[in-house]
Amino acid sequence: MRFTPLLRVAAVVLAAAASALAVTPARASAPPLTAPTAVAHLDLARGQQPENLTPLPDGGTVVTFAFSRQVAEIDRHGAVRVLATLPAPAPGAATPVLASPFLGGVVRADDGVLHFVYATGTAELTGVWRLAPGGTPERVAALPADALPNGLARDARTGTLYAADSVLGTVWRIPAGGGTAVRWASGAALDADGFLGANGIKVHDRAVWVSNLDRGTLLRIPVRPDGGAGAARVAATGLTGIDDFSFTGRGNQVLAALNASSQVALVADDGSHTVVLDRTDGLQNPTSVAVRGNRVWIADAAYLTQQDPNLLTSRLRRNASH
């Protein structure tokens, strides 16, 4: 990732906030996680900085490399295979806040079809994209040129997609087959406060859950019977630098990536949280967490450390006291 001056300023702000407000230090791989191991050490010089990931049934993962415009598969042995490179915008285009084209959240359907979000500062390319196995990427829903779609979630029951917009403070709702994106939720709780607002996003327990990076919050937005958005409720606070997150399968318990401080926090049903992984476990500015069964994956983009972008895996102990 080539830092623009604005990104350097944002890095300083985030690092200072993390230092001032960091949650309880980890004991290095605290329960319910076991000590993580590196699946892959990625190539910083080639732009292999993973922004988001989704697990595969065979133990591999699909990741998005944020600023190289690539969707890639990392197999369980750590081999990287690029599945697609998205088209570059015309010269002079500038992605809101980040300046460079940005490839964000990715989700996978049971048939292997991938959807991901792409922001370029242009109306021609910004939006939700689709990649079928063996196919080529195609945009299936346009978003405004001044949007910054970041996280992406899929409702497993309906196939409906939800995209978290970090600049416009919006959750966009996209039909399962693509089409017109609708502004589903917005408001102060989703807005940025200096850098990026709504970030990670998941569908869980009849609600859409969204993290706000600037505000360090996790929000729950109910899905009403008619499909509309209910009132947003703050489910957790004090999660400085929260990026994406994943539910563990135990109630509303969440594992959240805290980017600037290089930590993963376990957020309990009551909103309290403790750090369960940190730098001593190999974290380098984690951007996203994924849970499949009793296995956890963490993508580390090294945006601030600029040292070792990687993919880590850990075991989730279901019988842990947490």
N, C-alpha and C positions, 0 to 999 in steps of 0.2 A: 504494500500500500504506500503510495506517495502522498505524504501529508501536505495538504494545502495550508496556507497561514491560518485559515479559519479552523481547520482541524487541529492544528497545533494549539491554538487557544483553547479549544474545547477539551483537548487532552489535559492541559494544565488545570482547567476548571474541574474536570472529573477527578483527576488525581488528588487535588486539594480537598474536594468533598469527601472522597473515600478515606483520606487520612483523618479528616475531622470527625466523620460520622461512622466509621467502620464498626461493624457489629463484632460480637465476641470472637476473639481469635480461635481458629480451629485447633484441634489436637492432632491434626494431620490424619485425614480419613477417619472421621468420627462416625459412630453408628448413625443411621443404618447402612452406611456404605463401607465396603472393604477398601483396602488400598488400591488405587487405580493403577493401571498400566497403560503404556502408550501403544496404541494400534499403529499410528503413523506419525512420523516427524515430517512436516511438510516443507516445501521450498519457498521461502520468503521472496527470493529474487524473482521467482516465476509467478508471483502474485497468488500463491496458494494460501490465502487467509480465509478460513471457513467462517461464514456468517451464520449459516443455519444448516440443519441436518435432519434427515428422516431415516430410521432404521429399515433394513431389508430383511426379509424372512430368512435368508441364508447367513445372517450374522454380519453382513456388510452394511454400509451406509451410503446414502446419497447426500452430498454436501453442495452448497453454493459457495463459490469463491467470489467474495463481494466485489472486488474492484478489477478482476480480470475477466468478468462477464461469463464465467464458466460454471456449468453444472457438471459435477464429477461423481464417480462412484469410487469409494475406498473399500476394497474387499477386506475380509477378516484378517488377512495377513499384512495389510497395510499398502498394497499396491493401488496406485491411483490411475484411473482411466477417465479421461474427459468424455462426457456424453454429448455435450453441446456447448458452443460458444455463441452468445447472443450478439446480434448486430450492433455495431458501434453507432452512436448518434452522429449527426453531421458536425463538422468542425465548428467550434464556437458555442456548442450547447453546454449548459452548466446545470448539473443536478442540484436541486435546492439543498442548501446547507453544506452538502458534502462535495459539491463541485464536479466530482467524477461520477460516471455511470455506476450504479449500485444495484447489485443482485442480492435480494434478501431471502425471505422465508420460502421454504419448500415443503410440500406435503405429497404423500403418495397414496393412491387408491389401491384396492386389492388387485385390480387388473394390471398394475404396474405403471399406470399413467401418472406422470408427475405434473404438478402445478407449482409455479414459483412467481415471485413478484420482481419487477424490474423498474428502476427509476432512472431517467436520463435527462430530465428537464425539457423533453420534447413530447408533443402530443402524439407523434407517430409511433413511439416505442414504449412509453410509460404505461404500465398496466400489469395484468395477470397473463402469464404465458403457460402453455401446455406442451408437454413432451411425451409422446407415446413411445413404448419400447421399439427401438430400431428406427424411429421417425426423426423428424426435424422439428425444432421449436416453432410454435406459432402463437401469436397473441390472440387470446380469446375474450378479453375484456379490457377496454381502454380506461385509463384513469387520467385526471388532469395533468398537464405538464408541470404544474407547480406542486404536485403531490410528491410525497416520499413514502411509498408503500414499503413497509419494513417486515413485520411479521405476517405470516399467513397460516390460517387454520382451516380445517375441513370438518364439517359435521358428518360423521360416519353414517348417520341414519339417512340423511337426505342428499349428501354430496355437496351441499351449499358451502361456498367458500367465504371466509371473512378475512379482510386485510386491514392491518393496523397502519395508519398513516401518521408518521412521526412529525410531520410539518403542519398538516392541516388539522391535526387533533381529531381525527375521524376514524371510525370503523366502517369500511366499505363492505357491502354484502353483494356477492356475485352468484348468479344461478349456477347450478351444478354443471351444466353444459356450456357455460360461458354466456356472454351477452352483456346487457347494460348493468354497470355497477351502480348500486344505490347507496346513498349516504345513510347508513343504518343507525349510527350513534355518533354523537359529538358532544362537546361541552368542556368546561374548564378542567375537569378531572383528566381529560385526555390530551390537553394542550401541553405544548412545550413550555419550559421556563428557562430559556437561555440557550438550549441546544436542541434536544430531541425529546418529544413527548411519547405518545403511544408507541409501543415497541413490539414486545412479544405478545402472542395471542394464542389461546386454546379454546376449544369447545368442551365443556364438562358440566355435568349435573344441571342440564337444562339452562345453561348460561354460557355467555362468551366472557372469558377472562382475559384481561389486558394488563400488561405492565406499563408503567410510565417511567422512563429512564430518568428524566430530570427531577421528578418528584419522589422517586424511590418508593413508589406505591404499586400494589397489586389490586386491580379492580374486578368486581363481578357485575356483569350486566345481564340480567335475566332475559331469556327469549320468551316473549309473551305467546300465548296460544295462537294469535294471529300472525306470528313470525316477527313482529316488531320488537323494538328494544325497550326494556323496562328501565327504571332509574338505576344509574350506576351506584354501586356501593363500594367503599374502600374496604378491602378484605385484609390488607396488611400494609404497614408503613415502615419507614426506616431502612428500606432495602436499597441503599445507596448504589447507584449505577446499575440497577437491574436491567438486564437485557431480556432474553427469552427464558422460558421455564417449561417444566413438564410436571404433570401429576404422577404421583407414585403408584396410584391404584388403591391407596388407603384413605378413604374419605376425600377431603379437600386438601390433603397434604401435598406440598409442592416442593420440587427442587428447582432453585432459581440461580441463574448465572449472574454474578455480580462482576461486571466487566472491569471497571477501573481498578478494583482492589484485588483482582485475580482470586476470587472466592466463589464457592457454591454454597448457598444457604438452604437449609431445610426449614420450610415455613409450615407451621402447624395449623390445624383447623381454626384455632383461636387467633391467628395472625402473628403469634410470637415466632421468633426464628433464631436459629443457631447456625454457625458456620460448620460445615462438615467436610469441606475440601478447601485447600488453599495453595499458595505458591509452593509449599514444600511437597505437595503431591504432583507438581508438574504443571499447574495451571498458569496460562499465559493469556490473561484477558479473555476469559470464557465468554462466548456469545450465545450459546444455546445448549440445552440439555434435552436428551430424549430417553424415555424409558420404554422398554419392551420386555415384558415378563419380569425376571429378576435381574435384568442387565440394564446398565445405564451408560450412555455415551455423552461425552462433553466435547464440544468443539471449541478450540482455543485459537483465536485469530491473531494474537500478539499485536494488536493495533497500537498499544502504547509501549510495550516492552521492546517490540521490534526484534525479538530474539528467536523464538521457537514456536511458530504456529504448529499445532498438532491436533490429533484426535486421541482422546483418552477413553478408556472404558473401566467400569467398576461394577461390583456386584451389589445388589440391593437385598439386604437381609430383612425378610418380611417379619421375622419374630423379634426384631430389635425393640428395645424399650420405647423408642420414639413412635 
